[in-house]
């Protein structure tokens, strides 16, 4: 006789894995902790398999749990896609999401995937540019939701994350030891004047060794150990390393990732997109490895 898996229980199982425990999963699903625990027990009883290793402190899936996780994600994605296409009639239109290129990974691909799945009748376009350009476009009404990297976002911005701005260079590189310090930055990079100001305040001479409109040129120069750069700590790619300068270089200001949502006719849709962005940032989806591989 054919048996049917409980999708609600599967959703709780996936939430436990993704959030690292029952308590966080319950909060994420807006359920009680006991309800999530009961669904997990029922799922394990149905399958006759332990899905988590109870002997370990963290909620680590067993081999059977890892196998189920792959199937569960696909089943839930298909369920949610069918549900959206069959029932979601209220939202149609077009949206533009803007983000600086250095924070596109690791979260934005998941944001686009999730939003497209949940709102299949909405066309969404990703636009990548510098923070100051994105804010100008937002003010003109050219984009609906933007993410920015700033030290002091506007009062109407929502702060999604605060991270360190760190010095980066080639693995085992020595360019950071040179004086004047060779820098590589795009012409419009918002980090550029902050780095220069920090160096001036520390009386460290510097030279703009690479001044380019292309991030690829900057990337190549850093990788070749011709110059150094600055990046938000969670975005540092595998082909670079955070420079362990031991105080030889000045500390850089912390950076806030902020979100701005447009008002106007498209606001209900823009708010829905903002919800997905907020959820992905709070979940902390993605890893350094996925970021590095995606950027290579």
N, C-alpha and C positions, 0 to 999 in steps of 0.2 A: 504494500500500500504506500502510495506517495505521501511524504511528509513535507510540511511547509515550515520554513524557518520564520521566526518572529522578527520582523524588521525593526520593531521598537527595541527589542533586546539587542539586536545587532548594532543599532545606533548607539546604545549605551556602551556596548563593548568597545566600539571604535573611539568613543569619547573618552573612555578610561585610558586607552592606549595613548591617544593624542594629548591628553591633559595630565598624564602621569599619576592618576589616582581617582578613586571613587568620588571623593569630596569635590575636587575641581570639575570632574565630569558632571556631577549633579548640578553644580552652579551653572555650568555651560548649557546644560539641557533644561534648566529651570525646573528640576525635579528634586525630590528629597533624596538624601543619601541612601536611606533604606530602600527606596524604590529602585534606584540604580543597582544596588547590591542584590536585590531580589531578582531583577531581570538578568543579571549576570549568572546567578545560581540556576535560574530556570534554563538559560541557554546552555550552560555546562551539563545540566541534567538531560536536556534534549539530545545533545550530541554525545553524551557519555564520555566526555573528554575534559580534562582540566585545561583551562585556557590561560591561566596565570600561574607562575611558580610561587607558591605560598611560602616557600622556605627563604625567599629573598625579600629584603626590606622594600625595595621598589616594586611597582607593579610591572613586572617583566613578563611578556607573553611566553608561553611554552612553545615548543615546535608546532604543536597543533594550533595554538593561538595565532602564531605567525601565518600559518596557512589560511586560517579562517579570516584573518585581517585583510588579506589580499582579495578574497572573494567578497567579504562584507563591504569593502569600499566600492567595488564595482556594482554590487546589488543596490546599495544606497544611492549611488550616483544615478543609476538607471531609474530607480524609483522616483528620485527628486526631479529628474528630467521629464519623465512621463507626467508627474503631477503638475509641473509648471506648464507644460504644453497643453494639457487638457483643461486646466482650471484657471490659469492666470490670464485674464482678459483685460485687466485694468491698465496695464503698463505697456505702452508702445511709444516709439520715438527714437531719438538719437542723443547720445551723450559723449562728451569728450573728457577724458581723464588726463591731467597733466602731472608729470613727475620729473624731477632731475634724473639724469641717466644713472647717477651713481647709487640711487636707491630703488631702481627698477627691480633688481634682485635683492633678496629672494622672494619678496611677497607679491609683487604686482602680477606675475603670471597666474598665481592662484586666485587673486582677486578677479582678473578677467575671466578665468575659467568658471569660477563660482557664479559670478554675476550673469554671464552668458547662459549658464545652465538654468538659473532661477528666473531669468527674465529674457526668454528667447526671442521676444518680439522687439527688444530694444537693441539698437545697433550702437556699440561702444567703440570709440576710437582712442588709442593711446597716443599722447603727444609728449615727447621728451625734450626738455630745454633747461636753461639755467633758471634758478629761482627768481631772479629779478625780472626775467622775461615772462615767466609763468604768471607772476603777480600782475604785470602790465596787461597780459592777455585776459586774466581773470577780471580785472577792473573794467575792461572793454566788453566783457560778456562773451568772449570767444571760447572759453572753457568752462565746464560746469563744476568740476571738482579738481582741486590741485593739491599736490603735496609739495612742501618746501623744506629746505634745510636752512635754518636761521639761528642766530644767537638770541634774537628778541622778536618772536612772531607778533603780529598785530593782535589786539585784544579779542577780535572775533575769531581767531584761529583756535583749533582744537589741537592740543599737544598729544601726539601719538607716542613719542619716544624721545628720550634724551640720551645722547651717547658722547663719548670722548672723540675729539678730533686728534688724530695721532700722525706722527711722522712715519712715512713709508718709503722703502727703497728696494733695491734688488736684494735677493737672499745673499747674505754674507757680503753685501756691498760696502764700499768705502767712500762713496761720494759724499756722505754726510760729514766726513772728517775734513773735507776741503774748505778752505777759506780764501776768497769769499765762497759762501755756500751756494752751490749751483741748484737752482729751482726749475721745475718743469710744471707749467700750468697752462690751461686753456685761457684765452684772453678774457672770457666772460665768467670765469669760475668765481663763485662768491667767496671761496676760501682764500683766494689769492691775497687780497688786501689784509686779511686777518693775519696770515702767515708773515707777510712783510712787516706789519706793525709789531708783531711779537718779536721778530728778529731785531728790529730797530731798537725796541725797548731793552733788549738784552745786549745791545752793542755788538751784534754779530753781523759782519759784512755779508752781503749776499749779491748774487747776480742772477738775472732771469736767463738761464742757459737755454731754455726751450719755451718759446712763446708762440702758441699755436691755436688755431681754431678747431683743431682735430684732437679728440681724446686718444685716437690711435697713435698719433705722433707722441703725445705725452706718455702713453703706455710703453711705447718702444724705448723711449729715452730712459724711463725709470728702470725697465728690465735690463737695459744695457749698462746700468750703473753710471750713467752720464749725469744724472741729477736726482734730486729727491722731491717728494710730493707730500701732500697731506690728505688724509681720507678719514671718513667716519669709521670708527672701530669695527662696527658690525658689517661693513662692506668690504673689508680688506680681502683681496683675492689671493688665491694660492700662489700665484707667480710673484707676489711681493712678500715682504715681511715688515712687521712693525719694527722700527729702528730702536734698538736698545742702546740709547745714547748716553745713559748714565748721568743725565743732567747737562750734557754738552749742548743740547738744543732746548729752547724755551718750551714751557707748557703752552698748549693751544686751547682756545676757549671751547667749552662744551657746546654741542650742536643739538638743536631741537628739530625733530621731524614734525612738521605741523600740517594740518589739513584745513582747507578753506572750501566751503560749500556755497554755491551760488544761490541767490534768491531768484524769483521770477517764475515763468511758466513751466520750466523744466525742473523746478525745485523738488516736487515729490519723487521724481526719478533720481535726481541727484542725491537726495537723502537716502534712498535705497542703496545707491552705490556707496555712499559714505558709511552705511552700516556694514557693508561687506569689507571695506577697507579697515574700518575700526576693529572688526572681529578678527581679521587676519593679523593685524598688528598686536592685538592683545594676546592672541594665541601664540604669537612668536613663531608662526609657521616658517619652515625652511631652515636650513643649516648652513654652516660655513662651507661644508663640502659641496652642497647643492649650489650655493652661490658661486663657488669657484669653478665648478664644472660648467655651469651655465654660461659663465663669462668667458670661458676659454674657447 
